[in-house]
Amino acid sequence: MFNGFYARLRQQAGDDWQHYVNHAFVRQLASGTLPAPAFRRYLIQDYLFLIHFARAYALLVSKFQTLPEMRAATSSLNAIVNELPLHIRYCAEWGLTERQLADEAEAPETLNYTRYVLDIGHSGDTLDLLTALMPCVAGYAEIGIGLLKDPHTRLSGNPYAPWIENYGDPVYLSGVEASLTLFEKLALTRGGESRFAELAEIFTTATRLEAAFWQMGLNAAATPS
């Protein structure tokens, strides 16, 4: 799954990528030791993040000019919009109501990340925008697959097992595969090779913002309520 132009960008991100996919937040999810306040903070902000993520995909649809590309991007947009009610139900299991989610202010990390992606989308082309989106789309799949294959991941009795299993689920992974296929096509047709340095900078910046999002959750557990 993780090959081609995407794999080169991932490799170029180097230590920033490893810091993202192996962040302490992720490792504590795997072991079941993540403090509940850290996960609740993440869930709330992830809900707000998903709204802007949907906006970014709506922007992507509007920037395409061929129907097959529009359909591919619309499929991803619909997946995110349909995920929001599921996210709300999952949050309810953690004592978070939809009103709480909607009333929460966006954290600086959420603002930084989502507005960066949207700015890239408005100022660049479809390849720029999808490059900014891929660390989240494909990164979560890599994390999900990696945790499920890791013998040190504890699923039995782990309150975070449903989260882990969701991002390694075949349905989710098929959506990621479709996004990667679209991305690889764009890299070939929109001069990706000649733009590698600038695209790598976008990809790595989004990767750093992903890691900061994890850290935001951990910081919530260390801050007195």
Number of C-alpha atoms within 10 A of each C-alpha: 14 14 11 13 19 22 12 13 23 23 15 17 21 11 12 20 23 14 16 24 23 16 17 16 23 19 17 16 23 24 17 19 14 21 16 17 18 20 21 18 18 21 20 25 23 19 22 22 22 17 14 19 23 19 17 25 23 17 18 24 22 13 17 15 9 9 10 11 17 16 13 16 23 18 16 20 21 13 14 17 15 11 13 17 13 11 16 19 14 16 19 12 9 15 10 16 16 15 9 12 17 13 11 12 13 16 15 11 20 21 15 15 23 23 16 17 22 21 14 21 23 16 9 12 14 21 25 25 25 27 25 29 25 21 27 16 19 22 21 21 27 19 19 24 19 17 25 20 11 11 8 11 19 18 18 9 8 16 18 20 19 12 13 24 15 16 22 21 14 13 10 16 21 13 18 20 16 14 21 22 16 17 21 17 15 19 24 12 11 15 11 19 12 10 13 16 13 11 21 21 16 23 26 23 18 26 27 18 22 24 22 20 24 21 18 21 24 22 14 18 17 11 9 6 6
